[in-house]
Amino acid sequence: MLTVLVIDESRSRAGEICAGLALAGYQVAAILAGSENLTAEVEKLQPDVILIDTDSPSRDTLENLAAMHKDMPRPVVIFTQEDGQATIRDAVRAGVSAYVVDGLDPRRIKPIVEVARARFEDTQALRRELDEISQKLSERKLVDKAKGVLMKARGLDEDAAYHAMRKLAMERGQTMAKVARDVIDMARVLL
């Protein structure tokens, strides 16, 4: 069952949210009056989704969300009355998956939460892909630098330097990036 952490400074609104979540088939992990210690609460409770109902998301709330999003990303839904462009942009930058203006209708909770979860999963997949591509690019630059070192030190052409590194990687059972790091480190020591 999906667990939801509810953050709302109003106890009566929080009660309506919890009723809507129960009707949608979700379990409430906890109800918090504010976002202070959000990272610690998320770490302790491990909710699947965070739902915030507020008149206007404060700077502190958005900062706490951004800090939590770095270490323990979760889908976040904000229900608010604030429709300012700057606030919406800040919320999205803080990791908010759905920003709903003009109040909360308990019947709409389920589709909104599901859209937020889908958007969050897509964003996380893109982030992983970007990290992977960045890592490959970084490794490629390392290999190119190591080839340059071998070309200069041994008088090899680019193809021969690449094949020498590849052979060494295969003999050692290491990646090309690891061999490239070793070549560069050795060059620093010897040259």
N, C-alpha and C positions, 0 to 999 in steps of 0.2 A: 504494500500500500504506500502510495506517495505521501511523504511527510512535508509539512509546510510550516515554516517559522513565520509567525505573524508579528509585525511591528506596527503598533498604533498607540498614540498617546491617549486616545479616547477608549475607555473600557466598553462603552455601549456600542461603538462602531466595531470594536474588536469582536464583540459577541455576535453581531450580524455576520461578520466575515467568517467566523468559526462555523456558524450555522450553514452558510453557503458552501464552505469547504466540505463539511460533513455530507451535505446533499450531493456534492459532486463526487463523493467517494474518497476524499482525501483525509488524512489524519493531521491534526495540529500538533506539532512538536512542542511549541511553547508560544506564549504571548509576551512580547516585550513592550514596554512603554516607550523605549527609545533605542537608538542604534549604538549607544555607548557599549564598549566591550564586544562589538559585533563579531570580530574574528574569534574571540574566546568562546562566545556562545555558539557560533557555527561549528567550531571544532568540537565542542562538547556534545551538541545535539545532532550534528550531521544531517541537517534537513536536506531534502531534495530540491526545495524551492523556497525562496524568501519572498514574502508578500508584505509590502509596506503601504499603509493607508495614512496619508497626511494631507493637510491643507496645502502645504508647500514644502518640498524637500529642502532641508537646511544644508548649508555648506558642510557642517559636521557630518550629517547623514551621508552625503555624497562622498566625503573623504573616507569615512569608515567603510562604505561600500567598496571604494577603489582599493583600499588596503586589504580588505577581505578577498576581493576578486583576484588579487595577485597570487595569493597562496592557496585559496580554497574556492575557486570559481563555482558559482551556482547560478541558476536562472533567478533573476530578480524581477518582480512585478511591482510597479508603483502606481497606486491610485491616488490622484491628487486633483486639486482645483487649479493649480499653477500651469499656465500654458505658454509661458515665456520661452522664446527660442533658445536663449542662453541657458536656461535651466534644463531644458530638454537635452541640449547638446552635452552639458555637464553630466547629466544622468547617464546618457549613453556611454560617455567616456568612462564613467565609474563602473560600467558593467551591467547596466540595467537592460533587460531583455524586452520588457514591455512597459510603456509609459502611457497610462490611461487617464485622460482628463475628463472631468465632469462626473465624478462620483462612481460609486460602486453599486452595481446591481448584482445581488447574489446569484441570479440565474446565469449571469455572464461569466462567472468565475472560471468554470471548467474550460470553455474554449480559449479564454485569455491565458490561463495557465498553460494549456497545451501548446498554444502558439509561442509563448515565451520559451517553453522547453525546447521546441523544435528550432527556434531561432538561436537559442543558446548552443544547442548541439552543432548546428551548422557553423556558428562562429568559432566554436572550439575546434572543429575539424579544419577550418581555414587557418586558424592559429597554429595548429600542429603542422599543417602542410607548409606554412611559411617558415616555421622553425626548422623543419627538415631541409627546405630549400636553402635557407641561410647557412645551415651547417654544411651542406654539400658545397656551396659556394666558398665558404671559408676553407674547407678541406682542399678544394681545387686550387685556391690561391696559394696554400701551403705547398702543395705538390709542385706548382709552377715555380715557386721560389726555390724549392729544393733542387728542381731540375736546373735552374740557373746556377746554383752553387756547384753542382756536379759538372755542368758544362764549362764553367770557369776553372775549377780546380783540376779537372781531368782532361780538359780539352775535347769533350764529347759534343756531338751535335744533340739537338733536342730529343730526337727519337732514341738515340743510344742512351741518353741520360734517363729517359722514361723507362726503357726496358731494364736498365740496371736497377732502378728502384723497384720495379715490378718483380724482378727476379728475387731481390732481397726480401720483399714483402712475402712472397710465396715461400721462400726458404724458412723464414722466421714464423710464418703463420700469423702475420700482422697485417693491418690495413695499410693502404698506401699513405694515408694521413699520418699514421704513427711512424712509418719509415721516414716520411718527409720531415717530421718534427725532429727525429734523431739526426738526420743529415744536417739540418739547419743548426741544431745544438752543437754537433761536432764541429761544424764550420766555425762557429763562434769561439770554440775552445782552441782550435788549431790555427785559425787565420787571423 
